[in-house]
Amino acid sequence: MKRDAMSFGGRILSVRGVGFSLVELMVSMTIGLILLATLLVVFANASTARGELERSSRQIENGRYAVELLSDDLRIAGYFGEVNVGTLAAPAVVPDPCSTTPAEWAAAMPIHVQGYDVGFGAPACIPADIKPNTDILVVRRAKTCVAGVAGCEPATAGKPYVQSTLCSNEMPPYTVGTFGATAFTLKRKDCTTAAALREYFVNVYFISSNNRRGQNIPTLMRLELTGSAMAQIPLVEGIEEFNVEYGMDNDGDGQPDAYTGDPANYTYPGCTTCTAVNNWTNVVTAQVHVLAQSPEPSPGYIDTKIYSLGLDAAGNPINVGPKNDGFRRHVYSSMVRIVNPAGRRDRP
């Protein structure tokens, strides 16, 4: 039996169902949808901000890392362990950084750095996909640790090494060659113990238009002398411009007197020794500029900036941009003193 009323104290009370009316339900749904839309907007903005922050962080990290890599290698350019490079004669011509001939490695030791301004006259080992109008930098040095000592990698067959004697009656005073094919017989000061072996480096830096993984991302690359070849090593993605200014020591005091983007063609009034070979031996500092871009474009962003990358060989500003694309960019620069050649010239 259905009951829709009840008696209580002589009064009749009607019983109604408890719930939401259609209007109340629609109002509550509308409020819920507004709140949901607000949360979605907040989430989307937070996600966009997070993505932008990640892109900026990677750009900053890549730019700083590229400058640090170049600066660290330049700082110890011309280091060859116990070899007194200051007594070595400069080669007759500017050496080929692609050479795999030990005699040419030895002759090139006084040329601690070498470059190709805007890639002009690039050596044969530079790949065809080098980014146009970007510099090439060559650094020559030995490893700062002795092969097989204190955690340093032991001598490896086929790799290039340099050994210097400390025994007064041995000539020539140093040997350069590949381990296993060259007789490293020089001695320490006691004229009995074998002298230290240090790996010989020729590092050639340039910018490629791709990252060697099938992506057209400008990448800082390095060619490394392995002994029989120059191996390509991708270093840092997103580096799209690269310029080096070299500090020239004109008076032999170990301090830069002028800067140029092309020591091979540098001269000054009254100079009678400003040949390409002599100029490269006179480089004591370097100012490095790199332009790094974010890994992905930023939605809604257009890059209309102009970036300064120092001076060209004629002393004119190198300005890049506007790119008019969605990538964010920043220039990273570093001034480096090339300690070994500069220190050998320091006057008391």
VOBA-1610 file (N, C-alpha, C; in pm, whole numbers, padded with zeros to 5 digits, always signed):
BEGIN
Met+00085-00118+00000Met+00000+00000+00000Met+00088+00123+00000Lys+00069+00215-00092Lys+00149+00337-00104Lys+00096+00440-00007Arg+00192+00502+00063Arg+00154+00603+00161Arg+00217+00735+00120Asp+00131+00838+00099Asp+00185+00969+00064Asp+00152+01075+00168Ala+00099+01030+00284Ala+00074+01123+00394Ala+00076+01045+00523Met+00098+01111+00630Met+00101+01044+00759Met+00035+01131+00864Ser-00020+01063+00968Ser-00087+01135+01077Ser+00006+01147+01194Phe+00015+01264+01251Phe+00102+01287+01365Phe+00037+01392+01452Gly-00012+01350+01571Gly-00077+01444+01664Gly-00202+01506+01606Gly-00275+01430+01527Gly-00399+01481+01470Gly-00378+01568+01348Arg-00254+01582+01303Arg-00224+01665+01186Arg-00179+01575+01071Ile-00216+01618+00955Ile-00179+01542+00836Ile-00057+01609+00773Leu+00054+01533+00763Leu+00177+01584+00702Leu+00199+01514+00569Ser+00222+01591+00468Ser+00249+01531+00336Ser+00397+01493+00326Val+00426+01388+00255Val+00564+01341+00235Val+00604+01366+00090Arg+00712+01440+00073Arg+00761+01471-00061Arg+00901+01412-00080Gly+00935+01375-00199Gly+01070+01328-00227Gly+01173+01439-00213Val+01293+01411-00156Val+01400+01510-00135Val+01501+01496-00249Gly+01547+01607-00316Gly+01645+01603-00425Gly+01660+01738-00490Phe+01731+01741-00612Phe+01754+01865-00686Phe+01648+01879-00793Ser+01610+02002-00810Ser+01523+02031-00924Ser+01609+02038-01049Leu+01548+02038-01166Leu+01620+02046-01293Leu+01700+02175-01302Val+01644+02283-01256Val+01714+02412-01260Val+01838+02408-01173Glu+01822+02353-01052Glu+01937+02344-00960Glu+02047+02256-01020Leu+02007+02145-01083Leu+02105+02056-01145Leu+02181+02126-01257Met+02112+02203-01339Met+02178+02273-01450Met+02272+02381-01398Val+02229+02451-01292Val+02318+02553-01235Val+02444+02491-01179Ser+02430+02380-01108Ser+02548+02314-01049Ser+02641+02260-01157Met+02584+02206-01265Met+02668+02156-01376Met+02743+02271-01443Thr+02674+02384-01459Thr+02740+02500-01520Thr+02857+02548-01437Ile+02836+02555-01304Ile+02944+02596-01214Ile+03060+02498-01222Gly+03027+02368-01227Gly+03132+02266-01236Gly+03213+02279-01363Leu+03142+02305-01476Leu+03212+02321-01604Leu+03303+02444-01604Ile+03256+02552-01541Ile+03339+02673-01532Ile+03466+02644-01452Leu+03449+02574-01339Leu+03566+02539-01257Leu+03661+02448-01334Leu+03606+02351-01407Leu+03690+02261-01485Leu+03765+02335-01594Ala+03696+02428-01661Ala+03763+02507-01766Ala+03875+02591-01707Thr+03850+02647-01590Thr+03954+02728-01524Thr+04074+02643-01491Leu+04049+02522-01437Leu+04160+02432-01404Leu+04237+02391-01529Leu+04166+02368-01640Leu+04234+02332-01764Leu+04322+02445-01815Val+04273+02570-01804Val+04354+02685-01846Val+04478+02697-01760Val+04459+02681-01627Val+04574+02688-01535Val+04674+02579-01567Phe+04625+02456-01593Phe+04714+02344-01625Phe+04789+02368-01756Ala+04714+02419-01857Ala+04778+02445-01987Ala+04885+02552-01975Asn+04856+02659-01899Asn+04955+02766-01879Asn+05078+02714-01805Ala+05052+02631-01704Ala+05164+02575-01627Ala+05248+02484-01714Ser+05181+02405-01799Ser+05254+02315-01888Ser+05336+02393-01990Thr+05278+02502-02044Thr+05351+02586-02139Thr+05472+02652-02074Ala+05449+02703-01951Ala+05560+02767-01879Ala+05670+02668-01849Arg+05629+02546-01812Arg+05729+02443-01783Arg+05809+02407-01907Gly+05739+02393-02022Gly+05809+02364-02147Gly+05904+02475-02186Glu+05860+02599-02167Glu+05946+02713-02200Glu+06068+02716-02110Leu+06047+02687-01982Leu+06158+02684-01888Leu+06257+02575-01924Glu+06206+02460-01966Glu+06294+02349-02005Glu+06375+02385-02129Arg+06310+02448-02227Arg+06382+02489-02348Arg+06490+02591-02316Ser+06457+02687-02230Ser+06555+02789-02192Ser+06670+02728-02115Ser+06639+02634-02026Ser+06743+02570-01946Ser+06840+02491-02034Arg+06785+02421-02132Arg+06871+02343-02222Arg+06957+02433-02309Gln+06898+02545-02354Gln+06976+02640-02433Gln+07091+02699-02351Ile+07062+02736-02227Ile+07166+02792-02139Ile+07273+02687-02112Glu+07230+02566-02081Glu+07325+02459-02052Glu+07415+02430-02171Asn+07355+02421-02291Asn+07434+02391-02411Asn+07531+02504-02443Gly+07485+02630-02433Gly+07573+02742-02463Gly+07691+02750-02368Arg+07663+02736-02240Arg+07771+02743-02141Arg+07867+02625-02155Tyr+07812+02509-02183Tyr+07897+02390-02197Tyr+07989+02403-02319Ala+07934+02456-02429Ala+08016+02473-02550Ala+08132+02569-02524Val+08103+02681-02458Val+08209+02778-02428Val+08312+02717-02331Glu+08264+02640-02235Glu+08355+02578-02139Glu+08446+02476-02206Leu+08390+02396-02296Leu+08472+02298-02370Leu+08583+02366-02448Leu+08546+02468-02524Leu+08644+02539-02606Leu+08748+02610-02519Ser+08702+02673-02412Ser+08793+02747-02325Ser+08893+02655-02256Asp+08845+02541-02207Asp+08933+02448-02138Asp+09042+02395-02230Asp+09006+02365-02355Asp+09105+02313-02450Asp+09203+02422-02490Leu+09152+02543-02514Leu+09241+02654-02550Leu+09338+02688-02438Arg+09290+02679-02315Arg+09372+02720-02201Arg+09502+02639-02192Ile+09497+02513-02231Ile+09618+02429-02220Ile+09678+02398-02358Ala+09637+02472-02461Ala+09697+02456-02593Ala+09847+02482-02584Gly+09925+02404-02656Gly+10069+02421-02654Gly+10139+02350-02540Tyr+10064+02275-02459Tyr+10127+02197-02351Tyr+10174+02064-02408Phe+10303+02036-02394Phe+10360+01911-02440Phe+10449+01847-02334Gly+10407+01858-02210Gly+10479+01792-02103Gly+10618+01849-02084Glu+10715+01762-02088Glu+10853+01801-02062Glu+10924+01862-02184Val+10857+01866-02298Val+10919+01923-02418Val+10929+02075-02402Asn+11046+02130-02424Asn+11065+02275-02420Asn+11030+02332-02558Val+10901+02358-02575Val+10852+02402-02706Val+10914+02535-02747Gly+10952+02618-02650Gly+11011+02747-02680Gly+11141+02739-02758Thr+11206+02624-02755Thr+11333+02608-02828Thr+11314+02546-02966Leu+11191+02509-03000Leu+11167+02443-03128Leu+11151+02546-03240Ala+11201+02512-03355Ala+11186+02599-03472Ala+11046+02586-03528Ala+10990+02699-03569Ala+10857+02697-03631Ala+10865+02628-03766Pro+10757+02562-03807Pro+10759+02497-03939Pro+10769+02600-04051Ala+10809+02553-04167Ala+10825+02642-04282Ala+10691+02692-04334Val+10588+02610-04322Val+10455+02647-04369Val+10354+02614-04260Val+10237+02673-04271Val+10130+02643-04176Val+10094+02495-04189Pro+10096+02420-04079Pro+10076+02274-04088Pro+09933+02235-04122Asp+09920+02114-04175Asp+09790+02058-04208Asp+09733+01987-04086Pro+09621+02035-04029Pro+09567+01970-03909Pro+09510+01831-03937Cys+09494+01795-04064Cys+09440+01664-04099Cys+09549+01559-04116Ser+09674+01598-04102Ser+09785+01507-04130Ser+09786+01388-04034Thr+09818+01272-04087Thr+09837+01151-04005Thr+09982+01104-04010Thr+10072+01199-04039Thr+10215+01169-04048Thr+10286+01219-03923Pro+10350+01130-03845Pro+10415+01172-03720Pro+10517+01284-03736Ala+10593+01283-03845Ala+10692+01389-03865Ala+10625+01526-03875Glu+10506+01531-03934Glu+10434+01657-03945Glu+10371+01696-03811Trp+10333+01598-03728Trp+10284+01630-03594Trp+10394+01699-03514Ala+10515+01643-03523Ala+10627+01700-03448Ala+10659+01841-03496Ala+10660+01862-03627Ala+10691+01994-03681Ala+10587+02097-03643Ala+10463+02052-03620Ala+10352+02145-03592Ala+10344+02186-03446Met+10424+02130-03359Met+10410+02157-03215Met+10422+02305-03179Pro+10505+02386-03243Pro+10508+02530-03209Pro+10380+02605-03246Ile+10298+02547-03334Ile+10171+02611-03373Ile+10063+02555-03281His+10050+02614-03163His+09961+02560-03061His+09814+02577-03096Val+09779+02687-03164Val+09643+02706-03215Val+09651+02749-03361Gln+09543+02723-03430Gln+09536+02755-03572Gln+09389+02770-03605Gly+09355+02854-03700Gly+09214+02872-03731Gly+09192+02904-03877Tyr+09065+02895-03915Tyr+09021+02927-04051Tyr+08902+03021-04037Asp+08928+03149-04062Asp+08826+03251-04044Asp+08709+03227-04139Val+08587+03226-04083Val+08462+03196-04155Val+08474+03072-04244Gly+08563+02980-04204Gly+08577+02855-04276Gly+08656+02863-04405Phe+08714+02981-04435Phe+08786+02998-04561Phe+08913+02912-04564Gly+08932+02837-04673Gly+09048+02752-04687Gly+09046+02632-04596Ala+08927+02582-04563Ala+08913+02471-04469Ala+08996+02351-04512Pro+09057+02281-04416Pro+09138+02162-04449Pro+09051+02050-04504Ala+09115+01954-04568Ala+09042+01850-04641Ala+08958+01760-04551Cys+08994+01747-04424Cys+08920+01655-04337Cys+08790+01714-04285Ile+08766+01842-04308Ile+08640+01904-04263Ile+08526+01854-04351Pro+08419+01802-04293Pro+08307+01750-04374Pro+08239+01860-04455Ala+08172+01817-04561Ala+08105+01912-04650Ala+07985+01979-04585Asp+07934+01922-04477Asp+07815+01980-04414Asp+07849+02083-04307Ile+07972+02135-04309Ile+08006+02244-04218Ile+07913+02361-04243Lys+07869+02426-04137Lys+07778+02540-04151Lys+07855+02656-04216Pro+07802+02714-04323Pro+07875+02821-04393Pro+07903+02941-04303Asn+08016+03005-04330Asn+08054+03132-04265Asn+08074+03118-04114Thr+08116+03001-04070Thr+08151+02982-03929Thr+08297+02941-03918Asp+08360+02977-03807Asp+08502+02955-03789Asp+08537+02807-03767Ile+08663+02777-03794Ile+08721+02647-03760Ile+08839+02674-03668Leu+08848+02599-03559Leu+08954+02618-03461Leu+09032+02489-03443Val+09165+02499-03446Val+09253+02384-03426Val+09333+02406-03298Val+09335+02305-03211Val+09412+02309-03087Val+09507+02189-03085Arg+09635+02216-03059Arg+09735+02110-03045Arg+09791+02111-02903Arg+09801+01994-02845Arg+09856+01982-02709Arg+09878+01835-02677Ala+09937+01812-02562Ala+09950+01676-02509Ala+09858+01659-02390Lys+09830+01536-02355Lys+09747+01508-02238Lys+09821+01550-02112Thr+09748+01604-02016Thr+09812+01657-01896Thr+09857+01548-01800Cys+09811+01425-01820Cys+09856+01314-01735Cys+09944+01219-01815Val+10025+01143-01744Val+10119+01049-01807Val+10047+00917-01831Ala+10065+00860-01949Ala+09997+00736-01986Ala+10025+00626-01883Gly+09916+00568-01831Gly+09928+00457-01737Gly+09957+00495-01594Val+09957+00625-01561Val+09991+00672-01426Val+09873+00747-01366Ala+09845+00720-01240Ala+09745+00795-01162Ala+09609+00800-01231Gly+09562+00685-01276Gly+09431+00679-01338Gly+09427+00722-01483Cys+09539+00760-01540Cys+09543+00798-01681Cys+09543+00672-01767Glu+09473+00679-01879Glu+09463+00565-01968Glu+09601+00517-02012Pro+09626+00386-02009Pro+09756+00335-02053Pro+09777+00357-02202Ala+09902+00352-02243Ala+09934+00370-02385Ala+09862+00265-02468Thr+09801+00309-02578Thr+09719+00223-02662Thr+09779+00217-02802Ala+09788+00098-02856Ala+09847+00079-02988Ala+09774+00163-03092Gly+09853+00230-03174Gly+09797+00309-03284Gly+09770+00454-03250Lys+09761+00487-03121Lys+09735+00625-03082Lys+09864+00707-03084Pro+09854+00840-03107Pro+09974+00924-03112Pro+10020+00964-02972Tyr+10153+00968-02953Tyr+10211+01006-02823Tyr+10335+01091-02846Val+10370+01165-02742Val+10494+01242-02742Val+10574+01203-02619Gln+10706+01188-02637Gln+10797+01154-02527Gln+10915+01249-02531Ser+10954+01299-02415Ser+11066+01392-02407Ser+11171+01339-02310Thr+11296+01356-02346Thr+11403+01310-02259Thr+11440+01416-02155Leu+11483+01370-02038Leu+11541+01457-01937Leu+11687+01420-01914Cys+11735+01325-01994Cys+11875+01281-01987Cys+11957+01371-02079Ser+12062+01428-02029Ser+12136+01533-02100Ser+12210+01483-02224Asn+12232+01353-02235Asn+12312+01307-02350Asn+12228+01239-02458Glu+12097+01259-02456Glu+12012+01200-02558Glu+11969+01305-02660Met+11978+01270-02786Met+11934+01358-02895Met+11868+01271-03002Pro+11763+01318-03065Pro+11692+01443-03039Pro+11619+01438-02905Pro+11580+01553-02851Pro+11527+01556-02715Pro+11382+01507-02701Tyr+11315+01479-02810Tyr+11176+01432-02799Tyr+11143+01343-02919Thr+11039+01262-02899Thr+10991+01171-03004Thr+10840+01181-03013Val+10788+01187-03135Val+10644+01190-03159Val+10610+01077-03257Gly+10510+00999-03223Gly+10468+00890-03311Gly+10355+00811-03251Thr+10321+00700-03316Thr+10213+00615-03268Thr+10270+00499-03186Phe+10198+00466-03080Phe+10243+00359-02992Phe+10234+00225-03066Gly+10344+00150-03061Gly+10351+00022-03129Gly+10424+00030-03261Ala+10427+00150-03322Ala+10497+00167-03449Ala+10620+00256-03434Thr+10630+00327-03323Thr+10741+00419-03298Thr+10821+00370-03178Ala+10952+00377-03186Ala+11038+00337-03074Ala+11049+00454-02975Phe+10981+00442-02862Phe+10990+00545-02757Phe+11096+00500-02657Thr+11220+00543-02681Thr+11335+00493-02603Thr+11399+00599-02514Leu+11343+00718-02509Leu+11404+00827-02432Leu+11392+00799-02282Lys+11483+00863-02203Lys+11495+00832-02060Lys+11468+00956-01974Arg+11445+00928-01846Arg+11430+01034-01747Arg+11568+01089-01710Lys+11570+01172-01605Lys+11694+01239-01566Lys+11803+01142-01525Asp+11763+01023-01474Asp+11864+00925-01433Asp+11926+00852-01551Cys+11876+00883-01673Cys+11925+00823-01798Cys+11906+00671-01803Thr+11818+00619-01717Thr+11792+00475-01711Thr+11643+00445-01725Thr+11561+00515-01648Thr+11416+00492-01648Thr+11352+00554-01773Ala+11258+00479-01832Ala+11189+00529-01951Ala+11115+00659-01921Ala+11126+00754-02011Ala+11059+00883-01994Ala+10908+00867-02014Ala+10837+00965-01963Ala+10690+00960-01966Ala+10637+00970-02108Leu+10526+00901-02131Leu+10453+00911-02256Leu+10325+00991-02232Arg+10299+01087-02318Arg+10176+01165-02310Arg+10106+01159-02445Glu+09975+01137-02440Glu+09900+01131-02565Glu+09902+01268-02635Tyr+09919+01264-02765Tyr+09929+01384-02848Tyr+09790+01411-02908Phe+09741+01535-02888Phe+09608+01571-02937Phe+09616+01673-03049Val+09534+01651-03150Val+09500+01755-03248Val+09347+01758-03252Asn+09289+01864-03200Asn+09143+01879-03194Asn+09100+01991-03289Val+09009+01958-03378Val+08960+02055-03477Val+08811+02078-03452Tyr+08774+02201-03415Tyr+08636+02234-03382Tyr+08569+02306-03499Phe+08444+02270-03524Phe+08366+02336-03629Phe+08218+02312-03600Ile+08131+02379-03674Ile+07987+02361-03659Ile+07932+02287-03780Ser+07865+02177-03752Ser+07798+02101-03857Ser+07651+02143-03864Ser+07592+02126-03981Ser+07451+02160-03996Ser+07359+02048-03948Asn+07415+01932-03907Asn+07332+01826-03852Asn+07406+01760-03736Asn+07331+01683-03656Asn+07385+01625-03534Asn+07434+01482-03548Arg+07445+01432-03670Arg+07490+01296-03700Arg+07391+01190-03654Arg+07268+01233-03625Arg+07163+01137-03591Arg+07041+01158-03680Gly+07067+01212-03798Gly+06961+01231-03894Gly+06875+01353-03873Gln+06917+01444-03784Gln+06839+01564-03757Gln+06918+01687-03800Asn+06851+01781-03863Asn+06916+01904-03909Asn+06925+02005-03794Ile+07004+01971-03696Ile+07026+02057-03580Ile+07171+02103-03583Pro+07198+02233-03586Pro+07339+02278-03585Pro+07409+02229-03459Thr+07528+02172-03478Thr+07596+02103-03369Thr+07744+02136-03368Leu+07797+02167-03251Leu+07942+02184-03238Leu+08007+02048-03245Met+08101+02033-03338Met+08168+01906-03363Met+08317+01919-03334Arg+08379+01804-03314Arg+08525+01801-03298Arg+08582+01684-03377Leu+08684+01713-03457Leu+08764+01608-03519Leu+08881+01579-03427Glu+08902+01451-03394Glu+09008+01412-03303Glu+09107+01321-03377Leu+09235+01351-03361Leu+09338+01266-03420Leu+09344+01134-03346Thr+09320+01025-03416Thr+09328+00892-03355Thr+09460+00822-03383Gly+09539+00878-03472Gly+09664+00817-03514Gly+09664+00794-03663Ser+09560+00724-03711Ser+09551+00693-03853Ser+09440+00770-03923Ala+09361+00845-03846Ala+09248+00918-03905Ala+09205+01030-03811Met+09108+01107-03858Met+09045+01210-03776Met+08902+01167-03750Ala+08870+01136-03625Ala+08737+01087-03588Ala+08644+01204-03559Gln+08518+01194-03606Gln+08419+01299-03581Gln+08343+01271-03452Ile+08340+01371-03363Ile+08271+01357-03235Ile+08170+01471-03221Pro+08037+01441-03221Pro+07939+01546-03191Pro+07950+01588-03045Leu+07955+01718-03019Leu+07975+01767-02883Leu+07850+01830-02824Val+07800+01937-02886Val+07689+02013-02829Val+07591+02052-02939Glu+07465+02014-02921Glu+07362+02051-03018Glu+07315+02195-02993Gly+07262+02256-03098Gly+07204+02389-03086Gly+07303+02503-03095Ile+07430+02474-03127Ile+07530+02580-03145Ile+07533+02615-03293Glu+07483+02734-03328Glu+07466+02765-03470Glu+07562+02870-03523Glu+07632+02942-03436Glu+07733+03038-03484Glu+07854+03028-03392Phe+07972+03056-03451Phe+08097+03035-03377Phe+08202+03130-03434Asn+08256+03216-03348Asn+08359+03310-03393Asn+08469+03320-03288Val+08593+03326-03333Val+08709+03337-03244Val+08790+03460-03284Glu+08825+03542-03183Glu+08919+03652-03201Glu+09047+03616-03126Tyr+09160+03633-03192Tyr+09288+03590-03137Tyr+09369+03710-03088Gly+09423+03700-02967Gly+09506+03805-02912Gly+09651+03788-02954Met+09704+03889-03026Met+09839+03880-03083Met+09940+03951-02993Asp+10048+03880-02961Asp+10158+03937-02884Asp+10264+03988-02982Asn+10264+04118-03005Asn+10354+04174-03106Asn+10494+04202-03053Asp+10509+04216-02922Asp+10640+04254-02867Asp+10702+04146-02779Gly+10644+04028-02774Gly+10706+03916-02704Gly+10700+03919-02553Asp+10605+03995-02494Asp+10597+04001-02348Asp+10488+03911-02289Gly+10423+03831-02376Gly+10321+03739-02328Gly+10184+03800-02313Gln+10168+03928-02349Gln+10041+03997-02337Gln+09989+04036-02476Pro+09858+04029-02496Pro+09804+04064-02628Pro+09814+04215-02655Asp+09859+04248-02774Asp+09868+04388-02815Asp+09757+04427-02913Ala+09697+04328-02975Ala+09588+04353-03070Ala+09510+04224-03087Tyr+09388+04238-03137Tyr+09303+04121-03164Tyr+09266+04118-03310Thr+09259+03996-03363Thr+09220+03978-03501Thr+09143+03847-03515Gly+09052+03845-03610Gly+08980+03722-03638Gly+09053+03631-03734Asp+09167+03679-03790Asp+09239+03601-03890Asp+09390+03625-03879Pro+09457+03561-03783Pro+09603+03579-03771Pro+09680+03544-03897Ala+09626+03453-03980Ala+09698+03413-04101Ala+09723+03532-04194Asn+09640+03635-04185Asn+09655+03754-04271Asn+09671+03882-04189Tyr+09719+03868-04068Tyr+09733+03983-03978Tyr+09867+04054-04001Thr+09867+04186-03992Thr+09991+04263-03994Thr+09965+04395-03923Tyr+10071+04468-03899Tyr+10060+04601-03840Tyr+10174+04686-03896Pro+10165+04816-03891Pro+10265+04903-03954Pro+10406+04873-03903Gly+10496+04852-03996Gly+10636+04828-03962Gly+10670+04683-03936Cys+10574+04593-03939Cys+10601+04452-03911Cys+10671+04387-04030Thr+10784+04323-04003Thr+10859+04253-04108Thr+10855+04102-04090Thr+10791+04057-03982Thr+10784+03913-03954Thr+10640+03862-03949Cys+10547+03939-04002Cys+10405+03903-03994Cys+10367+03802-04101Thr+10429+03686-04095Thr+10390+03576-04183Thr+10283+03494-04111Ala+10213+03410-04185Ala+10109+03327-04125Ala+10165+03239-04013Val+10281+03177-04037Val+10340+03088-03936Val+10376+03166-03810Asn+10448+03277-03826Asn+10489+03355-03708Asn+10368+03411-03634Asn+10268+03453-03707Asn+10150+03508-03641Asn+10082+03405-03552Trp+10071+03282-03600Trp+10007+03180-03517Trp+10088+03149-03393Thr+10219+03157-03401Thr+10300+03133-03279Thr+10286+03249-03181Asn+10240+03365-03228Asn+10228+03483-03142Asn+10091+03495-03075Val+10002+03398-03095Val+09870+03402-03033Val+09881+03364-02886Val+09840+03453-02795Val+09852+03426-02651Val+09718+03427-02578Thr+09615+03479-02641Thr+09480+03476-02584Thr+09380+03449-02696Ala+09259+03416-02657Ala+09152+03398-02755Ala+09019+03437-02691Gln+08937+03505-02767Gln+08803+03538-02723Gln+08705+03458-02808Val+08627+03374-02741Val+08537+03282-02808Val+08394+03331-02796His+08320+03329-02906His+08179+03366-02906His+08099+03253-02971Val+07995+03207-02905Val+07906+03108-02966Val+07762+03156-02951Leu+07682+03125-03050Leu+07539+03155-03045Leu+07464+03024-03032Ala+07392+03009-02921Ala+07317+02887-02894Ala+07168+02912-02911Gln+07100+02816-02971Gln+06956+02826-02988Gln+06886+02721-02901Ser+06760+02747-02867Ser+06682+02650-02791Ser+06657+02526-02876Pro+06636+02411-02813Pro+06621+02287-02890Pro+06494+02281-02974Glu+06387+02346-02928Glu+06262+02351-03004Glu+06211+02494-03008Pro+06130+02527-03108Pro+06073+02663-03114Pro+05972+02686-03004Ser+05958+02811-02963Ser+05861+02849-02861Ser+05733+02894-02930Pro+05617+02836-02894Pro+05490+02875-02958Pro+05463+03024-02943Gly+05431+03087-03053Gly+05395+03228-03051Gly+05511+03324-03044Tyr+05635+03272-03044Tyr+05753+03359-03033Tyr+05818+03377-03169Ile+05860+03500-03201Ile+05934+03529-03323Ile+06064+03598-03283Asp+06177+03542-03326Asp+06308+03597-03289Asp+06344+03712-03383Thr+06332+03832-03333Thr+06365+03951-03412Thr+06492+04019-03361Lys+06569+03951-03276Lys+06687+04012-03217Lys+06807+04006-03312Ile+06904+04093-03285Ile+07032+04092-03355Ile+07139+04057-03251Tyr+07225+03961-03286Tyr+07324+03910-03191Tyr+07464+03950-03236Ser+07544+03997-03140Ser+07681+04040-03168Ser+07778+03929-03132Leu+07864+03892-03228Leu+07962+03785-03208Leu+08104+03836-03222Gly+08131+03955-03170Gly+08266+04010-03176Gly+08293+04080-03308Leu+08421+04077-03347Leu+08465+04149-03467Leu+08519+04052-03570Asp+08506+04090-03697Asp+08564+04009-03803Asp+08709+04048-03826Ala+08772+03988-03927Ala+08914+04013-03952Ala+08943+04158-03989Ala+08843+04229-04042Ala+08861+04370-04078Ala+08828+04464-03963Gly+08790+04407-03848Gly+08757+04489-03732Gly+08614+04538-03730Asn+08531+04484-03817Asn+08390+04523-03820Asn+08307+04430-03732Pro+08199+04480-03670Pro+08115+04396-03586Pro+08050+04283-03665Ile+08047+04166-03605Ile+07976+04052-03663Ile+07837+04048-03600Asn+07737+04085-03675Asn+07600+04086-03626Asn+07519+03980-03700Val+07447+03901-03623Val+07367+03792-03679Val+07221+03815-03643Gly+07132+03798-03740Gly+06989+03814-03714Gly+06935+03935-03788Pro+06802+03955-03777Pro+06707+03867-03704Pro+06680+03738-03780Lys+06654+03630-03706Lys+06630+03500-03765Lys+06484+03482-03807Asn+06394+03556-03738Asn+06251+03553-03771Asn+06192+03412-03765Asp+06235+03335-03667Asp+06175+03204-03644Asp+06136+03194-03496Gly+06098+03076-03452Gly+06048+03060-03316Gly+06150+03018-03214Phe+06278+03012-03249Phe+06382+02968-03157Phe+06434+03085-03074Arg+06449+03061-02945Arg+06514+03160-02858Arg+06665+03136-02861Arg+06742+03245-02854Arg+06887+03236-02868Arg+06958+03324-02766His+07086+03295-02748His+07168+03378-02661His+07314+03359-02701Val+07393+03467-02688Val+07537+03462-02717Val+07612+03436-02588Tyr+07707+03343-02595Tyr+07793+03312-02481Tyr+07938+03339-02523Ser+08011+03411-02440Ser+08148+03451-02475Ser+08242+03420-02360Ser+08369+03402-02395Ser+08471+03376-02294Ser+08606+03426-02344Met+08680+03492-02255Met+08816+03533-02285Met+08911+03434-02219Val+09003+03379-02298Val+09092+03273-02250Val+09238+03313-02270Arg+09315+03301-02164Arg+09461+03316-02178Arg+09519+03179-02207Ile+09596+03170-02314Ile+09658+03043-02353Ile+09788+03033-02274Val+09781+02960-02165Val+09879+02971-02057Val+10021+02936-02101Asn+10039+02828-02175Asn+10175+02781-02203Asn+10254+02873-02296Pro+10205+02908-02414Pro+10282+03002-02497Pro+10294+03140-02434Ala+10188+03185-02367Ala+10195+03317-02302Ala+10294+03316-02187Gly+10292+03209-02107Gly+10383+03201-01992Gly+10529+03194-02031Arg+10558+03133-02145Arg+10698+03126-02188Arg+10752+03262-02229Arg+10663+03358-02254Arg+10706+03491-02297Arg+10703+03594-02184Asp+10641+03560-02073Asp+10629+03655-01964Asp+10765+03709-01921Arg+10768+03841-01905Arg+10892+03903-01859Arg+10886+03924-01708Pro+10998+03904-01638Pro+10999+03924-01492Pro+10978+04070-01454
//
